[in-house]
Amino acid sequence: MRITQLRRSRHRFLALLGTAALALAGAVALPGTAQAANILSNPGFETGSLSPWSCSGNLGSIVSSPVHGGSKALAGAVSSSDNAQCTQTVPVQPNTTYSLSGWVRGSYVYLGVDGGASTWTTSPSAYSRLSVSFTTGAAQTSAKIYVHGWYAQGTYYADDVSLDGPGGGGGSDSQAPTTPTNLTSTGKTSSSVSLSWGASSDNVGVTGYDVYSGSNQVLSVSGTSATVSGLSPSTAYSFTVKARDAAGNTSAASNSVSVTTSAGGGGGTGFKQAAPYLFEGWGDPPNPTTVMNATGVKWFTMAFVLDSGGCNPAWDGSRALTGGVDQTAINQIRSAGGDIVPSFGGWQGSKLGANCSSASALAGALQKVIDAYSLKAIDMDIENTDEFENEAVQARILTALKTVKANNPGLKTIVTFGTSTTGPTYYGNRLIEQAQSLNANIDVFTIMPFDFGGGSDMYGNTVNATEGLKAKLKSTFGWDDATAYSHIGISGMNGLSDQQENTTPAIWTSIRDWANGHHIARLAYWAVNRDRPCPGGGVVSNCSGISQSTWQFTSITAGFTG
């Protein structure tokens, strides 16, 4: 959130569907001669469940319309960042030709075998048949069949998928996987429960896990965690998990775990934080005790922890974690009854998220800061092309946050990122979707509603952007309004922004009152260093550029209670 060069790119991802790109999917091949009956399980989805199919991002579901045959079909809810790929792994014989076919409907729907041939069509208004043949390798004993849509092209449908050829292993694989262990609940809201469990093993290989609520299968996933959504508030549910292999053998059920969802009106983290940014390396840093005594504020967001080289954290990338001006400020804040949340990243500099080689290395760097100050919360300010617009780095950051949260019970994790006037941009949506897919259990998603491009209605734009974030959290996590609001933060910019947007004390008061009325989790602004008057002073580091009282924005922020 550095004031210098704070303009953000507002790129939106545009799926390129030109001829060259589509050619990568492979050419349509004529189906081979069927050598045996269809060896896929649940090929027409008539069981009413996905099993043994697994769909990326939990985006697959069973529908009653439109269908090609029977009474059920598969629907893949493609998003701008996930093609809703659904797969099934089956045993096959080496050096054997198989014929794959299926009926699909939608824009740009693909059918194929992982690592092999595929085909596609566009048929948005009616079912169309796809077919392709492939020959297994000399030592191949399993094949992963897939169907998927294309990014941002709308929901696709698939039905009556067939893989004709001899089954693998001569039907000899009758050994079931071992039972999943240690099923536990890792989180809950009023409408969802997150689960994790220990992996199963198998003589050939585990291909997926089926999650049950009571006797009803509710999800099929490929990993060892899942979030069950669409639940009722204040309701007890009992969950178990079974593993399955490519031959369709199913393990015994795991241990059962019972979870009661949160109440409908108050789901969420219970975490509330009014924490304006304070930067000790810039902008005539004020004495924090003076600010606290004048305003009543208790929390500060301390900026910025960067990489000093070799994935080693340091304040501003150069000042040691302990013994310097930053620790002095933290000691003063805590002596006055307050506390701090460090912010990692920002707009520029050498960032840990981008420069640490792996999620585990990044988690180790974060842990050094957590240990140095016995922290209750950390903030990842994810900006610019090196972190925010790099999906691999996004995933690295979220995985590291998941790790440190698991290793530090009670630690709250916050991610902060830019926004448009209507809600998250493509990369913001991608960040939220990755958080859900990775089960990162982020406590607060904080948007920075400024630098919109000269927008004059800072109150309206902030509210609209926050409502857009709320809608995205609801659709991604299955939360109700109250739960979504309780996972939201707003981090504004006092006075003049880089793009001459003017957030006055009156506007910030209205934003604060709206935030209180909707019970969000966090209110911050950039920065206390600028919370001093200098009407006509422009965008500078040590004052707001407008007429105001000294520490006025901090006093307003201190009135945030959530």
C-alpha positions as CSV (number, residue, x, y, z in Angstrom):
1,M,0.0,0.0,0.0
2,R,3.0,2.2,-0.5
3,I,2.1,5.8,-1.5
4,T,5.0,5.8,-4.0
5,Q,3.8,4.4,-7.4
6,L,0.6,3.1,-5.9
7,R,-1.3,3.0,-9.2
8,R,-2.5,-0.6,-9.7
9,S,-3.0,-2.3,-13.0
10,R,-6.6,-3.3,-13.5
11,H,-6.1,-6.0,-16.0
12,R,-8.9,-8.5,-16.4
13,F,-8.1,-11.9,-17.8
14,L,-9.5,-12.5,-21.3
15,A,-9.6,-16.1,-22.3
16,L,-8.0,-16.5,-25.7
17,L,-10.0,-18.9,-27.8
18,G,-8.3,-18.4,-31.2
19,T,-7.6,-21.1,-33.6
20,A,-4.0,-21.6,-32.5
21,A,-5.0,-21.9,-28.8
22,L,-7.8,-24.4,-29.5
23,A,-5.5,-26.5,-31.6
24,L,-3.7,-27.5,-28.5
25,A,-6.7,-29.5,-27.5
26,G,-5.9,-32.1,-30.2
27,A,-7.7,-33.1,-33.3
28,V,-10.9,-35.0,-33.5
29,A,-10.3,-38.7,-34.2
30,L,-12.7,-41.4,-35.3
31,P,-13.7,-43.8,-32.5
32,G,-12.0,-47.1,-32.5
33,T,-13.9,-50.4,-32.6
34,A,-15.4,-51.2,-29.2
35,Q,-13.6,-54.2,-27.6
36,A,-15.8,-54.5,-24.5
37,A,-18.6,-52.8,-22.7
38,N,-18.3,-49.3,-21.2
39,I,-15.8,-49.6,-18.4
40,L,-16.6,-46.2,-16.8
41,S,-18.6,-46.2,-13.6
42,N,-21.6,-43.9,-13.3
43,P,-21.3,-42.9,-17.0
44,G,-24.7,-41.3,-17.2
45,F,-24.7,-39.8,-13.7
46,E,-27.9,-41.7,-13.0
47,T,-26.9,-42.5,-9.4
48,G,-27.6,-38.8,-8.6
49,S,-24.1,-38.3,-7.2
50,L,-20.7,-37.5,-8.8
51,S,-18.8,-40.6,-7.5
52,P,-16.5,-41.8,-8.8
53,W,-16.0,-38.6,-10.8
54,S,-14.1,-35.8,-9.2
55,C,-14.4,-32.1,-10.3
56,S,-12.0,-29.3,-9.8
57,G,-13.0,-26.5,-7.4
58,N,-16.1,-28.4,-6.3
59,L,-17.7,-27.0,-9.4
60,G,-19.4,-30.2,-10.7
61,S,-23.0,-31.1,-9.8
62,I,-25.7,-33.4,-10.9
63,V,-28.7,-31.9,-12.6
64,S,-32.1,-33.1,-13.9
65,S,-32.1,-30.8,-16.9
66,P,-30.9,-30.6,-19.6
67,V,-30.1,-34.3,-20.1
68,H,-29.2,-36.4,-23.1
69,G,-30.4,-39.7,-21.8
70,G,-32.0,-40.9,-18.6
71,S,-32.9,-38.5,-15.9
72,K,-29.5,-37.0,-14.8
73,A,-26.5,-35.2,-16.3
74,L,-23.3,-33.5,-15.2
75,A,-23.1,-29.7,-14.9
76,G,-19.7,-28.0,-14.7
77,A,-20.0,-24.4,-13.4
78,V,-17.0,-22.9,-15.2
79,S,-15.6,-19.7,-13.7
80,S,-13.1,-17.1,-15.0
81,S,-10.3,-19.1,-13.4
82,D,-11.4,-22.7,-13.3
83,N,-12.6,-24.8,-16.3
84,A,-14.6,-27.2,-14.0
85,Q,-12.7,-30.3,-15.1
86,C,-14.3,-33.5,-14.0
87,T,-12.3,-36.7,-14.1
88,Q,-12.6,-40.5,-13.5
89,T,-9.6,-42.8,-13.4
90,V,-10.1,-46.4,-14.6
91,P,-7.8,-49.5,-14.9
92,V,-6.8,-50.2,-18.5
93,Q,-4.6,-52.7,-20.3
94,P,-1.3,-51.8,-21.9
95,N,-0.9,-51.5,-25.7
96,T,-4.6,-51.4,-26.2
97,T,-6.9,-49.1,-28.2
98,Y,-9.8,-47.6,-26.5
99,S,-12.7,-45.5,-27.8
100,L,-13.9,-42.6,-25.7
101,S,-17.2,-40.8,-26.5
102,G,-19.8,-38.7,-24.7
103,W,-22.6,-36.2,-25.2
104,V,-21.9,-32.6,-24.3
105,R,-23.6,-29.2,-24.4
106,G,-22.0,-25.7,-24.0
107,S,-19.5,-23.4,-25.4
108,Y,-16.1,-25.0,-25.9
109,V,-16.5,-28.4,-24.1
110,Y,-13.6,-30.8,-24.1
111,L,-13.4,-34.6,-23.8
112,G,-10.2,-36.5,-23.5
113,V,-7.7,-38.7,-21.6
114,D,-5.1,-37.1,-19.4
115,G,-1.7,-37.0,-21.2
116,G,-3.3,-38.2,-24.5
117,A,-5.8,-37.4,-27.1
118,S,-8.7,-35.0,-26.7
119,T,-11.4,-33.4,-28.7
120,W,-13.8,-30.4,-28.3
121,T,-16.9,-28.8,-29.7
122,T,-19.1,-25.7,-29.2
123,S,-22.8,-26.6,-29.0
124,P,-24.4,-24.2,-26.5
125,S,-28.1,-25.0,-27.4
126,A,-28.2,-28.7,-27.8
127,Y,-26.2,-31.9,-26.9
128,S,-23.5,-32.9,-29.4
129,R,-21.5,-36.2,-29.5
130,L,-17.8,-36.1,-29.1
131,S,-15.6,-39.1,-29.8
132,V,-11.8,-39.8,-29.8
133,S,-9.7,-42.9,-29.6
134,F,-6.3,-43.5,-27.9
135,T,-3.9,-46.3,-27.4
136,T,-2.4,-47.0,-24.1
137,G,1.4,-47.2,-23.5
138,A,3.4,-50.3,-23.1
139,A,3.3,-50.2,-19.3
140,Q,0.1,-48.2,-18.8
141,T,-2.4,-49.7,-16.3
142,S,-4.7,-46.7,-15.7
143,A,-6.2,-43.8,-17.6
144,K,-7.7,-40.6,-16.3
145,I,-10.7,-39.6,-18.4
146,Y,-11.8,-35.9,-18.3
147,V,-14.5,-33.5,-19.5
148,H,-14.3,-29.8,-19.0
149,G,-15.4,-26.4,-20.3
150,W,-13.4,-23.3,-21.0
151,Y,-12.7,-20.3,-18.8
152,A,-15.5,-17.7,-18.5
153,Q,-17.6,-19.5,-21.1
154,G,-20.5,-20.5,-18.9
155,T,-21.8,-23.8,-17.5
156,Y,-21.3,-26.9,-19.6
157,Y,-23.2,-30.2,-19.5
158,A,-22.1,-33.8,-20.1
159,D,-24.0,-37.1,-20.2
160,D,-23.7,-40.7,-21.3
161,V,-19.9,-40.8,-21.4
162,S,-18.5,-44.1,-22.6
163,L,-15.0,-45.7,-22.6
164,D,-15.1,-48.9,-24.7
165,G,-12.3,-51.4,-24.3
166,P,-11.1,-54.1,-22.0
167,G,-10.9,-53.4,-18.3
168,G,-7.5,-53.4,-16.7
169,G,-5.9,-56.1,-14.7
170,G,-8.3,-58.8,-15.9
171,G,-10.6,-57.8,-13.1
172,S,-8.0,-58.9,-10.6
173,D,-7.9,-55.7,-8.5
174,S,-10.4,-56.4,-5.7
175,Q,-8.3,-54.8,-2.9
176,A,-10.0,-51.8,-1.3
177,P,-8.0,-48.8,-0.1
178,T,-7.2,-48.4,3.5
179,T,-9.6,-46.4,5.7
180,P,-9.1,-42.7,5.9
181,T,-7.9,-41.6,9.3
182,N,-8.3,-38.8,11.7
183,L,-11.3,-37.0,10.1
184,T,-11.6,-33.6,11.8
185,S,-13.4,-30.3,11.3
186,T,-11.0,-27.4,10.5
187,G,-13.6,-24.7,10.4
188,K,-17.3,-23.9,10.2
189,T,-19.7,-21.1,9.3
190,S,-23.5,-20.9,9.5
191,S,-23.7,-22.6,6.1
192,S,-20.5,-24.7,5.6
193,V,-18.1,-27.1,7.4
194,S,-14.5,-27.6,6.4
195,L,-13.0,-31.1,6.9
196,S,-9.6,-32.7,6.6
197,W,-8.4,-36.3,7.0
198,G,-5.4,-38.6,6.7
199,A,-4.6,-40.1,3.3
200,S,-5.5,-43.7,2.5
201,S,-3.2,-46.1,0.6
202,D,-3.9,-48.8,-2.0
203,N,-2.1,-51.6,-3.9
204,V,-2.6,-49.7,-7.2
205,G,-3.5,-46.2,-6.1
206,V,-6.2,-44.0,-4.5
207,T,-8.1,-41.9,-7.1
208,G,-10.5,-40.0,-4.8
209,Y,-12.4,-39.6,-1.6
210,D,-16.2,-39.5,-1.1
211,V,-17.6,-37.3,1.7
212,Y,-20.8,-38.4,3.3
213,S,-23.3,-36.5,5.5
214,G,-25.0,-39.3,7.3
215,S,-25.8,-41.8,4.6
216,N,-25.8,-39.2,1.8
217,Q,-22.7,-38.6,-0.4
218,V,-22.3,-34.9,-0.6
219,L,-18.9,-34.4,-2.3
220,S,-16.2,-36.3,-4.3
221,V,-12.7,-34.8,-4.1
222,S,-9.2,-35.9,-5.1
223,G,-7.3,-34.5,-2.1
224,T,-7.6,-34.9,1.7
225,S,-9.7,-31.9,2.5
226,A,-13.1,-30.5,1.5
227,T,-15.6,-27.8,2.4
228,V,-19.2,-28.9,2.5
229,S,-21.5,-25.9,1.7
230,G,-25.2,-25.2,1.5
231,L,-25.8,-26.3,5.1
232,S,-28.4,-24.8,7.6
233,P,-27.5,-22.6,10.5
234,S,-27.4,-24.0,14.1
235,T,-27.8,-27.6,12.7
236,A,-25.8,-30.7,13.7
237,Y,-24.3,-32.7,11.0
238,S,-22.3,-36.0,11.0
239,F,-19.6,-36.6,8.4
240,T,-17.6,-39.6,7.2
241,V,-15.2,-40.1,4.3
242,K,-14.4,-43.2,2.1
243,A,-11.5,-43.7,-0.2
244,R,-11.8,-45.3,-3.6
245,D,-9.4,-46.7,-6.3
246,A,-9.4,-46.9,-10.1
247,A,-11.2,-50.3,-10.0
248,G,-14.1,-48.8,-8.0
249,N,-13.1,-50.5,-4.8
250,T,-14.2,-48.4,-1.8
251,S,-12.7,-48.3,1.7
252,A,-14.5,-48.6,4.9
253,A,-15.9,-45.3,6.4
254,S,-13.5,-43.1,8.4
255,N,-14.3,-42.1,11.9
256,S,-17.4,-39.9,12.2
257,V,-17.1,-36.3,13.2
258,S,-20.1,-34.3,14.3
259,V,-20.3,-30.5,13.7
260,T,-23.0,-28.0,14.6
261,T,-23.0,-25.0,12.2
262,S,-22.9,-21.5,13.5
263,A,-26.0,-19.4,14.1
264,G,-27.3,-17.7,11.0
265,G,-27.0,-14.1,12.3
266,G,-23.4,-14.3,13.6
267,G,-21.3,-16.7,11.8
268,G,-17.7,-15.8,11.2
269,T,-14.4,-15.3,13.0
270,G,-15.5,-13.0,15.9
271,F,-12.4,-10.9,15.0
272,K,-12.7,-7.1,14.9
273,Q,-9.8,-4.8,14.3
274,A,-9.4,-1.0,13.8
275,A,-5.8,-0.8,12.7
276,P,-4.5,2.1,10.6
277,Y,-1.1,1.7,8.9
278,L,2.0,3.1,10.6
279,F,5.3,3.1,8.7
280,E,8.6,3.7,10.6
281,G,10.7,4.1,7.5
282,W,8.9,7.0,5.8
283,G,6.8,10.1,6.3
284,D,8.0,11.6,9.6
285,P,6.8,8.7,11.8
286,P,4.8,10.0,14.7
287,N,5.2,8.8,18.3
288,P,2.6,6.0,18.5
289,T,1.8,6.7,22.2
290,T,1.0,10.3,21.3
291,V,-1.4,9.1,18.6
292,M,-3.0,6.5,21.0
293,N,-3.5,9.1,23.8
294,A,-5.1,11.6,21.4
295,T,-7.4,9.1,19.5
296,G,-8.1,6.0,21.6
297,V,-6.9,3.7,18.8
298,K,-5.4,0.4,20.1
299,W,-4.2,-1.4,17.0
300,F,-1.7,-0.4,14.3
301,T,-0.8,-2.2,11.0
302,M,3.0,-1.9,10.9
303,A,4.4,-1.6,7.4
304,F,6.3,-3.3,5.7
305,V,8.1,-6.6,6.2
306,L,10.1,-7.4,3.1
307,D,12.9,-9.8,2.0
308,S,16.4,-8.8,3.0
309,G,17.8,-11.5,0.8
310,G,17.6,-15.3,0.9
311,C,14.0,-15.3,2.1
312,N,14.9,-13.5,5.3
313,P,12.3,-11.0,6.7
314,A,13.3,-7.5,7.7
315,W,11.4,-4.2,8.2
316,D,11.4,-2.5,4.8
317,G,13.9,-5.1,3.7
318,S,16.7,-3.5,5.6
319,R,15.9,-2.9,9.3
320,A,16.4,-5.9,11.6
321,L,13.3,-7.4,13.1
322,T,14.4,-6.7,16.6
323,G,16.4,-3.9,18.3
324,G,15.5,-1.0,16.0
325,V,12.9,1.7,15.6
326,D,10.2,-0.7,14.6
327,Q,10.6,-2.7,17.8
328,T,10.7,0.5,19.8
329,A,7.4,1.6,18.3
330,I,5.9,-1.9,19.0
331,N,7.0,-1.7,22.6
332,Q,5.5,1.7,23.0
333,I,2.2,0.5,21.5
334,R,2.0,-2.5,23.8
335,S,3.0,-0.5,26.9
336,A,0.0,1.7,26.2
337,G,-2.3,-1.3,26.0
338,G,-2.4,-1.8,22.3
339,D,-1.0,-4.2,19.8
340,I,0.2,-4.5,16.2
341,V,-0.3,-6.6,13.0
342,P,2.7,-6.6,10.7
343,S,2.0,-6.2,7.0
344,F,4.1,-8.2,4.6
345,G,4.5,-7.0,1.0
346,G,3.0,-3.8,-0.4
347,W,3.3,-2.2,-3.8
348,Q,7.1,-2.3,-4.3
349,G,10.3,-3.7,-2.9
350,S,11.7,-7.2,-2.7
351,K,8.8,-9.2,-1.3
352,L,8.9,-12.5,0.6
353,G,6.0,-14.0,-1.3
354,A,7.7,-13.5,-4.6
355,N,11.2,-14.4,-3.6
356,C,10.9,-17.3,-1.2
357,S,11.3,-20.5,-3.2
358,S,8.4,-22.4,-1.8
359,A,5.4,-22.2,0.4
360,S,7.3,-23.9,3.2
361,A,10.2,-21.5,3.0
362,L,7.7,-18.5,3.0
363,A,6.0,-20.1,6.1
364,G,9.4,-20.2,7.8
365,A,10.0,-16.6,7.1
366,L,6.6,-15.6,8.4
367,Q,7.2,-17.7,11.5
368,K,10.3,-15.7,12.3
369,V,8.2,-12.6,12.6
370,I,5.5,-14.3,14.5
371,D,8.0,-15.6,17.0
372,A,9.8,-12.3,17.3
373,Y,6.7,-10.5,18.5
374,S,4.3,-13.3,19.7
375,L,1.8,-12.1,17.1
376,K,-2.0,-12.5,17.2
377,A,-2.5,-11.6,13.5
378,I,-0.6,-11.1,10.3
379,D,-1.5,-9.2,7.1
380,M,-0.3,-10.1,3.6
381,D,-0.6,-7.0,1.4
382,I,-0.6,-8.7,-2.0
383,E,-0.1,-6.2,-4.9
384,N,1.5,-5.6,-8.3
385,T,2.5,-8.2,-10.9
386,D,5.0,-10.1,-8.8
387,E,2.5,-11.3,-6.3
388,F,-1.1,-10.3,-7.0
389,E,-1.0,-11.0,-10.7
390,N,1.0,-14.2,-10.4
391,E,-1.3,-17.1,-9.6
392,A,1.6,-19.4,-8.5
393,V,2.7,-16.8,-6.0
394,Q,-0.9,-16.3,-4.8
395,A,-1.0,-20.0,-4.1
396,R,2.4,-19.9,-2.4
397,I,1.2,-17.1,-0.1
398,L,-2.1,-18.8,0.8
399,T,-0.4,-22.1,1.4
400,A,2.1,-20.5,3.7
401,L,-0.7,-18.7,5.6
402,K,-2.5,-22.0,6.0
403,T,0.7,-23.5,7.4
404,V,1.4,-20.8,10.0
405,K,-2.2,-20.7,11.0
406,A,-2.1,-24.5,11.7
407,N,1.2,-24.1,13.6
408,N,0.0,-21.1,15.7
409,P,-3.4,-21.7,17.2
410,G,-5.5,-18.6,17.5
411,L,-3.4,-16.6,14.8
412,K,-5.6,-14.6,12.5
413,T,-4.7,-14.3,8.9
414,I,-5.5,-11.3,6.7
415,V,-5.0,-10.8,2.9
416,T,-5.2,-7.2,1.5
417,F,-5.5,-6.5,-2.2
418,G,-6.8,-3.9,-4.7
419,T,-10.3,-3.8,-6.1
420,S,-12.5,-2.2,-8.8
421,T,-15.5,0.0,-8.0
422,T,-17.8,-3.0,-8.2
423,G,-15.7,-5.6,-6.4
424,P,-12.7,-7.8,-6.9
425,T,-10.9,-7.8,-10.2
426,Y,-10.0,-11.1,-12.0
427,Y,-6.9,-11.5,-9.8
428,G,-8.9,-10.7,-6.7
429,N,-11.5,-13.3,-7.6
430,R,-8.7,-15.8,-8.3
431,L,-7.2,-15.1,-4.9
432,I,-10.5,-15.9,-3.2
433,E,-11.1,-19.0,-5.3
434,Q,-7.6,-20.3,-4.5
435,A,-8.1,-19.6,-0.8
436,Q,-11.3,-21.8,-1.0
437,S,-9.6,-24.5,-3.1
438,L,-6.6,-24.7,-0.7
439,N,-8.7,-24.6,2.4
440,A,-6.5,-21.7,3.6
441,N,-9.1,-20.6,6.2
442,I,-8.3,-16.9,5.7
443,D,-9.9,-14.8,8.4
444,V,-10.2,-11.5,6.6
445,F,-10.2,-10.5,3.0
446,T,-9.4,-6.8,2.9
447,I,-9.9,-4.6,-0.1
448,M,-8.2,-1.2,-0.8
449,P,-11.0,0.9,-2.4
450,F,-9.0,3.8,-3.9
451,D,-7.0,4.5,-7.0
452,F,-10.0,3.6,-9.0
453,G,-9.0,6.0,-11.8
454,G,-10.4,9.3,-10.7
455,G,-13.6,8.2,-9.1
456,S,-15.3,11.1,-7.3
457,D,-17.8,9.2,-5.1
458,M,-15.5,7.6,-2.6
459,Y,-18.2,6.6,-0.2
460,G,-20.4,5.0,-3.0
461,N,-17.4,3.4,-4.7
462,T,-16.2,1.9,-1.4
463,V,-19.6,0.5,-0.5
464,N,-20.2,-0.9,-4.0
465,A,-16.7,-2.5,-4.0
466,T,-17.3,-4.0,-0.6
467,E,-20.7,-5.4,-1.7
468,G,-19.1,-6.9,-4.7
469,L,-16.6,-8.6,-2.4
470,K,-19.4,-9.8,-0.2
471,A,-21.1,-11.4,-3.2
472,K,-17.9,-13.2,-4.3
473,L,-17.3,-14.6,-0.8
474,K,-20.9,-15.8,-0.6
475,S,-20.7,-17.6,-4.0
476,T,-17.3,-19.1,-3.3
477,F,-17.7,-20.3,0.3
478,G,-21.4,-20.7,0.5
479,W,-21.7,-18.1,3.3
480,D,-24.8,-16.1,4.2
481,D,-24.6,-12.3,4.2
482,A,-23.6,-12.0,7.9
483,T,-20.8,-14.5,7.6
484,A,-19.5,-12.9,4.5
485,Y,-19.4,-9.4,6.0
486,S,-17.6,-10.8,9.1
487,H,-14.7,-11.9,6.8
488,I,-14.4,-8.5,5.1
489,G,-11.9,-5.6,5.7
490,I,-11.7,-2.1,4.2
491,S,-8.4,-0.3,3.9
492,G,-8.8,3.2,2.5
493,M,-6.5,6.2,1.9
494,N,-7.0,9.4,3.8
495,G,-7.2,12.7,2.0
496,L,-5.8,12.7,-1.5
497,S,-5.0,9.4,-3.3
498,D,-2.4,9.0,-6.0
499,Q,-5.2,9.7,-8.5
500,Q,-6.5,12.8,-6.7
501,E,-9.5,11.0,-5.2
502,N,-10.5,12.9,-2.0
503,T,-11.6,10.9,1.0
504,T,-12.6,13.6,3.5
505,P,-13.1,13.1,7.2
506,A,-16.8,13.3,6.6
507,I,-16.6,10.6,4.0
508,W,-14.4,8.4,6.1
509,T,-16.9,8.8,9.0
510,S,-19.7,7.6,6.7
511,I,-17.6,4.6,5.6
512,R,-16.8,3.8,9.2
513,D,-20.5,4.0,10.1
514,W,-21.4,1.7,7.2
515,A,-18.7,-0.8,8.3
516,N,-20.1,-0.8,11.8
517,G,-23.6,-1.2,10.6
518,H,-22.7,-4.2,8.4
519,H,-20.4,-5.8,11.1
520,I,-17.3,-6.2,9.0
521,A,-14.1,-7.5,10.5
522,R,-11.4,-4.8,9.9
523,L,-11.0,-1.1,9.2
524,A,-7.7,0.4,8.2
525,Y,-6.3,3.3,6.1
526,W,-3.0,4.5,4.6
527,A,-1.5,6.0,6.7
528,V,-1.2,7.5,10.2
529,N,2.0,9.2,8.9
530,R,-0.3,11.2,6.6
531,D,-3.0,12.0,9.3
532,R,-2.0,15.6,9.5
533,P,-3.4,18.7,7.6
534,C,-1.7,20.4,4.6
535,P,-4.5,21.8,2.4
536,G,-3.1,22.1,-1.1
537,G,-0.1,20.1,-0.2
538,G,-0.7,17.4,-2.8
539,V,0.0,13.7,-2.4
540,V,2.9,13.6,0.1
541,S,4.2,11.2,2.8
542,N,3.6,13.2,6.0
543,C,0.2,14.9,5.5
544,S,-3.1,14.3,3.8
545,G,-3.1,17.1,1.3
546,I,-6.5,18.4,2.6
547,S,-7.8,20.5,5.5
548,Q,-8.3,18.3,8.6
549,S,-7.5,18.1,12.3
550,T,-4.3,16.3,13.3
551,W,-5.0,12.6,13.9
552,Q,-8.6,13.1,12.8
553,F,-8.7,10.0,10.5
554,T,-7.2,7.9,13.3
555,S,-9.9,9.1,15.7
556,I,-12.6,8.2,13.3
557,T,-11.1,4.8,12.7
558,A,-10.8,4.2,16.5
559,G,-14.6,4.4,16.5
560,F,-14.9,1.2,14.4
561,T,-16.2,-1.7,16.6
562,G,-17.6,-4.0,14.0
